[in-house]
Amino acid sequence: MPSAIVVGAGPAGVLTSVYLAQLGYAVDVFERREEPSQAQASSQHSYPMVLANRATVCIAEAGLQPACCTEPTARPCCGHYSLGKLRGGGDPKSLGPEMVTWVVDRVGLAADLLAEACRVYPDRIRFHFNAALTELDLAARRVVFSLAQPNGGSTSTQEVCGYDLLVGADGASSGVRAAMAAQLPPERFSAELLYQSVVVYRTFHGLPRTRPAAPGPDASAAPERPVPVPVEELVPGIGEHLPKQHLYWYDNRTGPLVTFWINEAGQLDGLVSKVTDWSASALSSLIRSVHPAIPPYLVDGIVEQVCPKQPSAEASSAAPESAPAGGGSRFGCVVRCRPFHAAEEGVVLVGDAAHPVTGHLGQGANMALESARALAAALRRFGPGRQAEALAAYSAERAADTAACQHLEMSMAAFVLPPVYRPGGGKAGKAGAKGGPEEGGAGAAEGAAGSAPFSLGFRLYAAWLIMGSMMVGLAGHKLAPAAFPLPIWLMAATRDSRLRYSVILQRARLMAGGLVLAGGAAAVASVALAVRWWRR
């Protein structure tokens, strides 16, 4: 039986391990964090994700039924609230299965996929948590992990040699990718940093959905008849909403962005981003002035959690170099890898390790799970003994699609972010197997990664691409709703598993170009009519 090592037990890593077990591999999965669980979703670093049809199809084909995106334990998303108004409400299935989405959180999705993997392949997949990658020798097919005790006790090491396949599914700061960049010549593997987001987000958890409103000045007078007690709430009727039935967005181009969702306990979790001053007084004033619809009690709860007191010297020194100053996390980066594999060494990248993206288009999880399925499909198509050819086919198949999605991500970032947010660019340098930030590396600190803004030309191109496809899609939704099921065409297209990202990019360019041609033709016709009228 061939053996496979999967580094990373996030959604992409777990799904990949299941597909490999289907193909007859004995799989060991190593994850540097502790074992995820639903109970940890509100206490660990977690954030909301919208799983589209292109992701759930990949999960279903693996024979998994995770509770967070399977009925009756979960319910599809019934639209999002933007600035307090419901957008796209109603029965999500009425638009067809391709438009159904599920609101999940990253830790909860990983926990549910893990439970399903253990149910389906209890003897073929072994999971090792608190196991950090410390050494990786690609040529020798030797990998070493540091195993830590969950209670903070002593550590040990585990060495694995002679594996048949090593899968790097360890996220945007991939140690496997860093080892490939360090140990392989540039003509065999390269990783180019295209965009480093400098937008920081911080999370909050467990806030009440509603609260009785403060009594008025004459509340002491006894009413003649009982009256309903008024309540403060984020949106009307939120007390009746089901967990993860909706997302609640409060956004502004210059900030802040405040996102809420209802967790399994019926409380509000969420995140805050697009903020430059994280002091309590400044953030409270900013949210109250820009988003007055957010109830004051929620603003106070958010500020209390995301604006902690000054960290201790020990905590500051323990923070990683790439972490934002003052805490929080960034919305990732875009790294272009060429290719995704090294056939002679039996190593391949999937998910954010292969094609990291930011949250501007919301396709990270969807694209990662598609890559897990694509890798399995290539291995199945070529069969035993032809693994090298299968890895090459996987890289070739996914290259155009992932590059197109990354292009759309950067276009969306250039379109929605003001020039004050400065992405970086450059080559992802060679780093050790630990994936730590080094000079010029993809994990470099903010000072090196956030120095160059998008060019004016690219911003104009992004505005043409996004606005053009959006306007044509809106017109199509009015005239032919069957072909354009959502007002925002790009949102509908990225949900549909039948459309490849490369096709979506091509169609977006055609739509935007067609709009320009139509506008130019209309302008020429108007000028011609004006000249004709003038000559009269």
Residue, then its C-alpha position, 0 to 999 in steps of 0.5 A: m500500500p503506498s504511503a502519503i504524508v499530508v502536512g496541514a489538517g485544515p479543510a483542504g488537507v482533510l479532504t485531500s487525505v480522504y481522497l487519497a485514502q479512497l485511492g488506496y494510500a495509507v495517509d498520515v496527517f500532521e497539523r501544528r495546531e491542536e485538534p479542532s472542534q466545534a466548541q473551539a470555533s468561538s474561542q480560536h482564531s476563526y472567521p466566516m466562510v461562504l461555501a459555494n456549490r463548487a466546494t460542496v460538490c467536492i465534499a459530496e464526491a468524497g462521500l462526506q456529509p459534514a454537519c455544517c453544510t448538510e441538511p437537516t443539521a444545517r440550513p443553506c444561507c438565505g441571503h445576506y444583510s448589507l447595512g441592515k437590508l436583506r439582499g438575496g433573501g428567500d428560498p436559496k434552492s429556487l435559483g437552482p442547486e448551483m446558487v446554494t451557499w452555506v455560511v460556515d466558520r473555518v474551525g467548525l468546517a475543519a472539525d466537521l470534515l475531520a469527524e467525517a474522515c474518521r468515520v469513513y476511513p478510521d483505519r486508513i487515515r491517522f491524524h497527528f495534532n500539535a505536530a509542527l514541521t521542523e525539517l524537510d529533505l525533499a531529495a531524501r524524502r525525509v520529514v521531521f515533526s516536533l510533537a508537543q503535548p497538549n497540556g504544554g508538557s515535553t516535546s518529542t520528534q517523529e521522523v518519516c522517511g521513504y513516503d510515496l507522496l508528500v502533500g503540502a496543505d499547510g496554508a498561505s505560510s506553507g513550510v512545504r512551499a518554502a522548502m521547495a523554494a529553498q531546495l529546488p532550482p528556479e527552473r523547477f519551482s518558483a513562488e512569486l509574491l503578487y500581493q500582500s494584504v495590509v488590511v488587518y482584522r480582529t475577531f469578537h465572539g459571544l455577543p447577545r443578539t438582542r437586549p432590552a432597550a433602556p426605559g424612557p424618561d416616563a417609564s416609572a409611570a405604571p401603564e394602564r395596559p401591558v406594552p411590549v418591551p422594546v429591544e435593541e437588535l442588529v436587524p429586525g427579527i434577528g432573535e428568530h434567525l437560525p445559526k449561520q442563516h445569514l451574514y450581516w455586513y456593515d461596510n464602507r469603502t474607507g472603513p470600518l468593515v464589521t461582519f456578524w454571524i450567529n454561532e451555534a449557541g445563538q450568539l453573535d460572532g464576527l470580525v472588524s477590519k479596515v481600521t487604522d486606529w485600534s484604540a478603544s475610543a477611536l474605534s468606538s467613535l468610528i463605528r458609531s459615526v459610520h454605522p449608526a445602525i449597529p446598536p450601542y451595546l454591540v459597539d461596546g462589546i466589540v470594542e471591549q474584545v478587539c481593543p485589548k489592553q497593552p500586551s505584556a513584554e513577554a507576549s509582544s516578544a513571542a508574537p511572530e515577526s509577520a504578525p500585525a503590530g498590536g495583534g490581529s491577522r491580515f487578509g492573506c496574500v497572493v502567491r503565484c507558484r509554478p508548478f504545484h509539484a516536484a515529481e522526482e521528490g514526490v511532493v505536491l501543493v494544494g489549497d492556500a499552500a499552492h495558490p493563496v488568495t485574500g478574502h476580497l472575492g471569498q474564494g479561498a476555501n472553494m478553490a482549495l477544495e476544488s484543488a483537492r478533488a483535481l489532485a485525486a482526479a489526476l491520480r485516479r486517471f493515471g492509476p498506480g505507478r504513474q504518480a509523476e505524470a498525475l502530478a504534472a497533469y494536476s499542476a497543468e490543469r489547475a494553473a490557469d484556473t487558480a491564476a485567473c482567480q488570483h487575478l480576479e482577487m487582485s482586481m477586486a482588491a484594487f477596486v474596493l480598497p482606497p489607495v491608502y491600503r498599499p499592497g506589496g510585490g516582489k519575489a518570494g525568497k527562499a526560506g527554510a522548512k519552517g516557513g519563517p519570514e526571511e529577507g524578500g520572502a513571502g512571509a516578510a513583515e509589513g515594512a517590506a511587503g506593503s510599500a508599493p501601491f497598485s498602479l493607476g493603470f491597474r486600478l483603472y483596469a480593475a474598475w473597468l473589469i469589475m464595474g463593466s461586468m457588474m453593470v452588464g450582469l445587472a441588466g441581464h438579471k433584469l432582462a433574463p433572470a434565468a441566465f443571470p440568477l443574481p444581480i451581481w454576475l460575478m457572485a453567481a459565477t464564482r458559486d457555480s461548479r460548472l464554470r472554471y475561473s479562467v472562463i469567468l475571467q474571460r467572460a468578465r472581460l467580454m462583458a466589460g469590453g462589450l459595455v465599452l463598445a456599446g457605450g462608444a457606439a452610443a456616443v458616436a451615434s449621439v454625436a452624429l445626430a447632434v451634427r445632423w441636427w446642427r446642420r439643419 
